Amino acid sequence: MAEVPSNLDWVRAAPDDATGPGPWIELAFGDNDLVYIRETSDPENVVTTTQKKWDAFVLGVQAGEFDHFVEGLEDQEPSESH
């Protein structure tokens, strides 16, 4: 596994009015077009991808390409465990 730089500026992907510890996804953009992704509940577990792949993923989300993964979730009660 690649070394995660210690000087990354992590940005939490949460609504502006979000309170509590989450868990939330955090992103950091590093050198050499690398994108680092982690969850606040397990910050030592970091996934690394490239800026090009991240951009393709974001465009896919915006285009609705992953909506089938969450179909029916709006009808479920929120749970404490994931």
Sine and cosine of phi, psi and omega as CSV:
sin_phi,cos_phi,sin_psi,cos_psi,sin_omega,cos_omega
0.00,0.00,0.63,-0.78,-0.02,-1.00
-0.95,0.31,0.51,-0.86,0.05,-1.00
-0.93,0.36,0.72,-0.69,0.04,-1.00
-1.00,-0.04,0.85,-0.52,0.00,-1.00
-0.86,0.52,0.60,-0.80,-0.03,-1.00
-0.99,0.13,-0.21,0.98,-0.09,-1.00
-0.98,-0.17,0.35,0.94,-0.02,-1.00
-0.95,0.30,0.54,-0.84,0.05,-1.00
-0.98,-0.19,0.99,-0.14,-0.07,-1.00
-0.98,0.20,0.70,-0.72,0.02,-1.00
-0.88,-0.47,0.81,-0.59,-0.03,-1.00
-0.99,0.12,0.78,-0.63,0.05,-1.00
-1.00,-0.02,1.00,0.07,-0.02,-1.00
-0.58,-0.81,0.45,-0.89,0.07,-1.00
-0.86,0.51,0.49,-0.87,-0.02,-1.00
-0.84,0.54,-0.54,0.84,-0.04,-1.00
-1.00,-0.06,0.18,0.98,-0.03,-1.00
-0.93,0.38,0.67,-0.74,0.06,-1.00
-0.83,-0.56,0.27,-0.96,0.03,-1.00
1.00,0.08,0.07,-1.00,-0.11,-0.99
-0.99,0.17,-0.12,0.99,-0.01,-1.00
0.99,-0.17,-0.69,-0.73,0.31,0.95
-0.98,0.19,0.54,-0.84,0.01,-1.00
-0.83,-0.56,0.35,-0.94,0.13,-0.99
-1.00,0.01,0.65,-0.76,0.08,-1.00
-0.84,-0.55,0.58,-0.81,0.00,-1.00
-0.84,-0.55,0.53,-0.85,0.12,-0.99
-0.61,-0.79,0.65,-0.76,0.00,-1.00
-0.95,-0.31,0.86,-0.52,-0.10,-1.00
-0.93,-0.38,-0.18,-0.98,0.03,-1.00
-0.93,0.38,0.27,-0.96,0.06,-1.00
0.85,0.53,0.54,0.84,0.03,-1.00
0.85,0.52,0.55,0.84,0.04,-1.00
-1.00,-0.10,0.60,-0.80,0.04,-1.00
-0.87,-0.50,0.76,-0.65,-0.02,-1.00
-0.93,-0.35,0.69,-0.72,-0.05,-1.00
-0.76,-0.64,0.71,-0.71,0.05,-1.00
-0.52,-0.85,0.22,-0.98,0.08,-1.00
-0.95,-0.32,0.64,-0.77,-0.07,-1.00
-0.87,0.49,-0.47,0.88,-0.02,-1.00
-0.98,0.19,-0.19,0.98,0.01,-1.00
-0.56,-0.83,0.91,0.41,-0.15,-0.99
-0.92,0.40,-0.26,0.97,0.03,-1.00
-0.99,0.16,-0.28,0.96,0.00,-1.00
-1.00,-0.05,0.99,-0.15,-0.11,-0.99
-0.91,-0.41,0.75,-0.66,0.09,-1.00
-0.98,-0.20,0.67,-0.74,-0.01,-1.00
-0.88,-0.47,0.68,-0.73,0.09,-1.00
-0.64,-0.77,-0.06,-1.00,0.01,-1.00
-0.98,-0.18,0.35,-0.94,0.03,-1.00
-0.86,0.51,-0.65,0.76,-0.01,-1.00
-0.88,0.47,-0.69,0.72,0.02,-1.00
-0.93,0.36,-0.63,0.77,0.03,-1.00
-0.88,0.47,-0.71,0.71,0.01,-1.00
-0.87,0.49,-0.66,0.75,0.03,-1.00
-0.90,0.44,-0.64,0.76,0.04,-1.00
-0.89,0.46,-0.74,0.67,-0.01,-1.00
-0.87,0.49,-0.69,0.73,0.04,-1.00
-0.88,0.47,-0.62,0.79,0.04,-1.00
-0.90,0.43,-0.67,0.74,0.06,-1.00
-0.88,0.47,-0.73,0.69,-0.02,-1.00
-0.89,0.45,-0.51,0.86,-0.01,-1.00
-1.00,0.10,-0.07,1.00,0.03,-1.00
0.99,0.11,0.25,0.97,-0.07,-1.00
-0.92,0.39,-0.27,0.96,-0.04,-1.00
-0.91,-0.41,0.14,0.99,-0.06,-1.00
-0.86,0.51,-0.51,0.86,-0.03,-1.00
-0.90,0.43,-0.36,0.93,0.03,-1.00
-0.94,0.33,-0.37,0.93,-0.07,-1.00
-0.89,-0.46,0.19,0.98,0.02,-1.00
-0.87,0.50,0.75,-0.66,0.03,-1.00
1.00,0.04,-0.20,0.98,-0.02,-1.00
-0.92,0.38,-0.48,0.88,-0.02,-1.00
-0.92,0.39,-0.30,0.96,0.01,-1.00
-1.00,0.01,-0.14,0.99,-0.06,-1.00
-1.00,-0.04,0.47,-0.89,0.10,-1.00
-0.96,0.29,0.61,-0.79,0.08,-1.00
-0.89,0.46,0.58,-0.81,0.02,-1.00
-0.86,-0.50,0.40,-0.92,0.00,-1.00
-0.98,0.18,-0.48,0.88,-0.02,-1.00
-0.95,-0.30,0.53,-0.85,-0.02,-1.00
-0.84,-0.55,0.00,0.00,0.00,0.00
